[in-house]
């Protein structure tokens, strides 16, 4: 299983310039926030 941090970093730092990139980036940051909150409760 891929570590969450690797997943969002790969996604967020992607060099895509398509309109979908904005949506993907938002989803990545949301995932990052969820991951950060989850780690606080572990």
C-alpha positions as CSV (number, residue, x, y, z in Angstrom):
1,X,0.0,0.0,0.0
2,X,1.3,3.5,-0.9
3,X,1.9,5.8,2.1
4,X,-0.7,8.7,2.1
5,X,2.0,11.3,2.1
6,X,3.5,9.9,-1.1
7,X,0.1,9.8,-2.7
8,X,-0.8,13.4,-2.1
9,X,2.7,14.7,-2.9
10,X,2.7,13.0,-6.2
11,X,-0.7,14.4,-7.0
12,X,-0.3,17.9,-5.6
13,X,3.1,18.5,-7.2
14,X,1.9,17.1,-10.5
15,X,2.8,19.5,-13.4
16,X,-0.5,19.0,-15.2
17,X,-1.9,22.2,-16.7
18,X,-5.3,21.0,-17.6
19,X,-8.5,22.3,-16.0
20,X,-8.8,19.1,-14.2
21,X,-5.6,19.9,-12.3
22,X,-7.4,22.5,-10.2
23,X,-9.9,19.9,-9.1
24,X,-7.3,17.2,-8.5
25,X,-5.2,19.7,-6.5
26,X,-8.2,20.6,-4.3
27,X,-8.9,16.9,-3.7
28,X,-5.2,16.4,-2.8
29,X,-5.2,19.2,-0.3
30,X,-8.4,17.9,1.2
31,X,-6.8,14.4,1.5
32,X,-3.8,16.0,3.1
33,X,-6.0,17.7,5.6
34,X,-7.8,14.5,6.4
35,X,-4.6,12.6,6.7
36,X,-3.2,15.2,9.1
37,X,-6.3,15.2,11.3
38,X,-6.3,11.4,11.3
39,X,-2.7,11.2,12.3
40,X,-3.5,13.4,15.3
41,X,-6.0,10.9,16.6
42,X,-3.9,7.9,16.0
